[in-house]
């Protein structure tokens, strides 16, 4: 890398660091307000394998109190889970008054990996798509604020990240048999994503799309979007807004117009 490029990249990194710190300061204010007012905030992050969900959540909760802000990342369902009402194992992890909970994947597993890998039947998948909006409407009616993000990445970017994950001894723990076939089933995941977004997007719990090929931009813009959706004491009304080229509200036209990675 030549000197000019290095200086430019150093400036970009410095700006990214400053932008992230400013957003995290606002997140601390938000958490304090949530605790004081007893709000219940649920943030759902979905997306393809290696879309950047872990890193984004890490930046959101990095400076928040772990007693009132936590991540939920459930493993494979047990035999008992599979015999229960599908949403049952998620209910106990929902936020109570004064909490912010972030789901790193959620009940939408059924609309994505379970559908593509045939871990559920067609009837179970269809039942989920019909009942998920009802379930979320009930949660909203009972005082839970739901914010849903889908992190969208290109096929080439996913290939690159999965390879880096496999080669890095510090991230190999993230690899799974599902990762190994993620790219192979790219089109199937695209179809599942499109149907999921179209059928579970609602007024009370809408989907927001995050273009996540550029990790730093995706993280800061998702956080900025989250901050715009919630009101809190001491909020900086002059803070930077999310970039609409990175974060935008889902609509079915996004599928038709090619705004989602194919």
C-alpha positions as CSV (number, residue, x, y, z in Angstrom):
1,X,0.0,0.0,0.0
2,X,1.5,3.4,-1.0
3,X,1.7,6.3,1.5
4,X,-1.3,8.2,0.2
5,X,-3.5,5.2,0.4
6,X,-2.3,4.3,3.8
7,X,-3.0,7.9,5.1
8,X,-6.4,7.8,3.6
9,X,-7.2,4.4,5.2
10,X,-5.9,5.6,8.5
11,X,-8.2,8.7,8.3
12,X,-11.1,6.4,7.5
13,X,-10.4,4.2,10.4
14,X,-10.1,7.2,12.7
15,X,-13.4,8.5,11.5
16,X,-15.1,5.1,11.9
17,X,-13.8,4.9,15.5
18,X,-15.0,8.4,16.3
19,X,-18.4,7.7,14.7
20,X,-18.8,4.4,16.6
21,X,-17.9,6.0,20.0
22,X,-20.5,8.8,19.4
23,X,-23.1,6.2,18.6
24,X,-22.2,4.1,21.7
25,X,-22.5,7.1,23.9
26,X,-26.1,7.5,22.6
27,X,-26.7,3.8,23.3
28,X,-25.7,4.3,27.0
29,X,-28.2,7.1,27.2
30,X,-30.8,4.9,25.7
31,X,-30.2,2.1,28.1
32,X,-30.4,4.4,31.1
33,X,-33.7,5.7,29.8
34,X,-35.0,2.1,29.2
35,X,-34.1,1.2,32.8
36,X,-35.7,4.3,34.3
37,X,-38.9,4.0,32.3
38,X,-39.3,0.2,32.4
39,X,-39.4,-0.2,28.6
40,X,-38.9,-3.6,27.0
41,X,-36.8,-3.6,23.9
42,X,-36.3,-6.6,21.6
43,X,-33.8,-6.3,18.7
44,X,-33.7,-9.2,16.2
45,X,-30.7,-9.6,13.9
46,X,-31.1,-12.1,11.0
47,X,-29.0,-12.6,7.9
48,X,-27.0,-15.2,6.0
49,X,-24.1,-17.0,7.6
50,X,-21.1,-14.6,8.1
51,X,-23.3,-11.5,7.5
52,X,-21.8,-9.8,10.6
53,X,-24.4,-10.3,13.3
54,X,-21.9,-11.3,16.0
55,X,-19.7,-8.2,15.4
56,X,-22.7,-5.8,15.2
57,X,-24.2,-7.0,18.5
58,X,-20.8,-6.9,20.2
59,X,-20.5,-3.2,19.3
60,X,-24.1,-2.5,20.5
61,X,-23.7,-4.0,24.0
62,X,-19.9,-3.3,24.4
63,X,-20.5,-0.4,26.9
64,X,-23.9,-1.3,28.2
65,X,-24.7,-2.9,31.6
66,X,-24.8,-6.7,31.2
67,X,-27.6,-6.9,33.7
68,X,-30.0,-4.9,31.6
69,X,-28.6,-5.6,28.0
70,X,-27.9,-9.1,26.8
71,X,-27.6,-11.2,23.7
72,X,-29.5,-14.4,23.1
73,X,-28.1,-16.9,20.7
74,X,-29.9,-20.3,21.1
75,X,-28.4,-23.6,19.9
76,X,-30.1,-26.5,18.3
77,X,-33.5,-27.3,19.7
78,X,-33.7,-30.3,22.1
79,X,-36.1,-33.2,21.7
80,X,-38.4,-31.5,24.1
81,X,-38.2,-28.2,22.2
82,X,-39.2,-30.0,19.1
83,X,-42.3,-31.3,20.8
84,X,-43.3,-27.9,22.2
85,X,-45.1,-24.9,20.7
86,X,-42.5,-23.5,18.3
87,X,-42.1,-20.1,19.9
88,X,-42.0,-21.6,23.5
89,X,-38.3,-21.8,24.0
90,X,-37.9,-18.1,22.9
91,X,-40.5,-16.7,25.3
92,X,-38.4,-17.1,28.5
93,X,-35.7,-15.0,26.8
94,X,-37.9,-12.0,26.0
95,X,-37.1,-8.7,27.8
96,X,-38.8,-7.7,31.0
97,X,-39.3,-4.1,32.1
98,X,-36.0,-2.2,31.9
99,X,-34.2,-4.6,29.6
100,X,-32.8,-4.6,26.1
101,X,-32.4,-8.0,24.5
102,X,-30.7,-8.7,21.2
103,X,-31.5,-12.0,19.4
104,X,-28.6,-13.3,17.3
105,X,-30.9,-15.3,15.1
106,X,-34.4,-16.0,16.5
107,X,-37.6,-17.8,15.7
108,X,-36.9,-16.9,12.1
109,X,-34.6,-19.9,11.9
110,X,-37.7,-21.7,10.8
111,X,-38.1,-19.4,7.8
112,X,-34.4,-19.7,6.8
113,X,-32.0,-22.5,7.7
114,X,-34.8,-24.9,8.8
115,X,-36.7,-24.5,5.5
116,X,-33.6,-24.7,3.3
117,X,-32.0,-27.7,5.1
118,X,-35.4,-29.4,5.4
119,X,-35.2,-29.5,9.2
120,X,-38.9,-28.7,9.3
121,X,-41.8,-29.8,7.1
122,X,-43.5,-27.7,4.5
123,X,-46.6,-27.6,6.8
124,X,-44.5,-26.4,9.8
125,X,-42.9,-23.7,7.6
126,X,-46.2,-22.5,6.3
127,X,-47.7,-22.5,9.9
128,X,-44.7,-20.4,11.0
129,X,-45.2,-17.8,8.3
130,X,-48.8,-17.4,9.2
131,X,-48.4,-17.3,13.0
132,X,-45.1,-15.2,13.4
133,X,-46.9,-11.9,12.7
134,X,-49.6,-12.8,15.1
135,X,-47.1,-13.7,17.8
136,X,-45.2,-10.5,17.3
137,X,-48.4,-8.4,17.3
138,X,-49.2,-10.0,20.7
139,X,-45.8,-9.0,22.0
140,X,-46.2,-5.5,20.8
141,X,-49.7,-5.3,22.3
142,X,-48.1,-6.4,25.6
143,X,-45.6,-3.6,25.6
144,X,-42.5,-5.0,23.9
145,X,-40.9,-2.9,21.2
146,X,-39.6,-5.1,18.4
147,X,-36.9,-3.9,15.9
148,X,-36.0,-6.4,13.2
149,X,-32.9,-6.2,11.0
150,X,-31.9,-8.4,8.1
151,X,-28.1,-8.1,7.2
152,X,-27.7,-8.7,3.5
153,X,-24.4,-9.7,1.9
154,X,-23.3,-10.7,-1.6
155,X,-22.4,-14.2,-2.6
156,X,-18.7,-13.3,-3.1
157,X,-18.5,-11.6,0.3
158,X,-20.0,-14.6,2.0
159,X,-17.5,-16.9,0.3
160,X,-14.7,-14.7,1.4
161,X,-15.8,-14.4,5.0
162,X,-16.5,-18.1,5.4
163,X,-13.0,-18.9,4.1
164,X,-11.5,-16.4,6.5
165,X,-13.5,-17.9,9.4
166,X,-12.3,-21.4,8.5
167,X,-8.6,-20.3,8.2
168,X,-8.5,-18.2,11.4
169,X,-7.9,-20.3,14.6
170,X,-9.6,-17.6,16.6
171,X,-12.9,-17.9,14.7
172,X,-12.9,-21.6,13.8
173,X,-15.4,-22.1,16.6
174,X,-18.0,-20.3,14.4
175,X,-17.8,-22.9,11.6
176,X,-20.5,-25.5,11.3
177,X,-21.8,-28.1,8.8
178,X,-24.4,-25.5,7.8
179,X,-21.6,-23.1,6.8
180,X,-20.1,-25.7,4.5
181,X,-23.2,-25.7,2.3
182,X,-24.3,-22.1,2.7
183,X,-22.9,-21.0,-0.7
184,X,-24.1,-24.2,-2.4
185,X,-27.7,-23.3,-1.3
186,X,-27.4,-19.6,-2.1
187,X,-30.4,-19.4,-4.3
188,X,-32.5,-21.5,-1.9
189,X,-31.6,-19.1,0.9
190,X,-32.5,-16.1,-1.4
191,X,-35.9,-17.5,-2.0
192,X,-36.5,-18.3,1.7
193,X,-35.3,-14.7,2.6
194,X,-37.6,-13.1,0.1
195,X,-40.7,-15.0,1.3
196,X,-39.9,-14.5,4.9
197,X,-39.5,-10.7,4.5
198,X,-42.6,-10.4,2.4
199,X,-44.8,-12.4,4.7
200,X,-43.6,-11.3,8.1
201,X,-43.1,-7.6,7.5
202,X,-45.8,-5.7,9.5
203,X,-46.7,-2.3,10.9
204,X,-45.9,-3.3,14.5
205,X,-42.7,-5.3,13.7
206,X,-41.3,-4.2,10.3
207,X,-38.1,-5.4,8.7
208,X,-35.2,-3.1,8.0
209,X,-32.5,-4.2,5.5
210,X,-28.8,-3.5,6.2
211,X,-26.3,-3.8,3.3
212,X,-23.5,-5.5,5.1
213,X,-20.7,-6.1,2.6
214,X,-18.8,-3.3,4.3
215,X,-18.7,-4.3,8.0
216,X,-17.8,-1.0,9.6
217,X,-20.4,0.9,7.6
218,X,-23.1,-1.7,8.3
219,X,-22.4,-1.6,12.1
220,X,-22.5,2.1,12.5
221,X,-25.5,2.6,10.3
222,X,-27.5,-0.1,12.0
223,X,-26.8,1.5,15.3
224,X,-27.7,4.9,14.0
225,X,-31.0,3.5,12.7
226,X,-31.8,1.8,16.0
227,X,-31.2,5.1,17.8
228,X,-33.6,6.9,15.4
229,X,-36.3,4.4,16.1
230,X,-36.3,4.9,19.9
231,X,-36.8,8.1,21.9
232,X,-34.9,8.7,25.1
233,X,-33.8,11.4,27.5
234,X,-30.8,13.4,26.5
235,X,-30.9,12.2,22.9
236,X,-28.6,14.1,20.5
237,X,-31.1,15.4,18.0
238,X,-28.2,16.5,15.7
239,X,-26.5,13.1,15.6
240,X,-25.8,11.7,12.1
241,X,-28.6,9.8,10.5
242,X,-28.2,6.3,8.9
243,X,-27.0,6.2,5.3
244,X,-30.1,5.3,3.2
245,X,-27.8,3.4,0.8
246,X,-26.8,1.1,3.6
247,X,-30.0,0.9,5.7
248,X,-33.5,1.0,4.4
249,X,-37.0,-0.1,5.3
250,X,-38.1,-3.3,3.5
251,X,-40.8,-3.3,0.9
252,X,-41.6,-5.9,-1.7
253,X,-40.4,-3.6,-4.4
254,X,-36.9,-4.2,-3.0
255,X,-37.1,-7.8,-4.2
256,X,-38.4,-6.8,-7.6
257,X,-35.8,-4.0,-8.0
258,X,-32.8,-6.0,-7.1
259,X,-32.0,-4.2,-3.9
260,X,-31.3,-7.5,-2.1
261,X,-28.3,-9.7,-3.0
262,X,-29.2,-12.4,-5.5
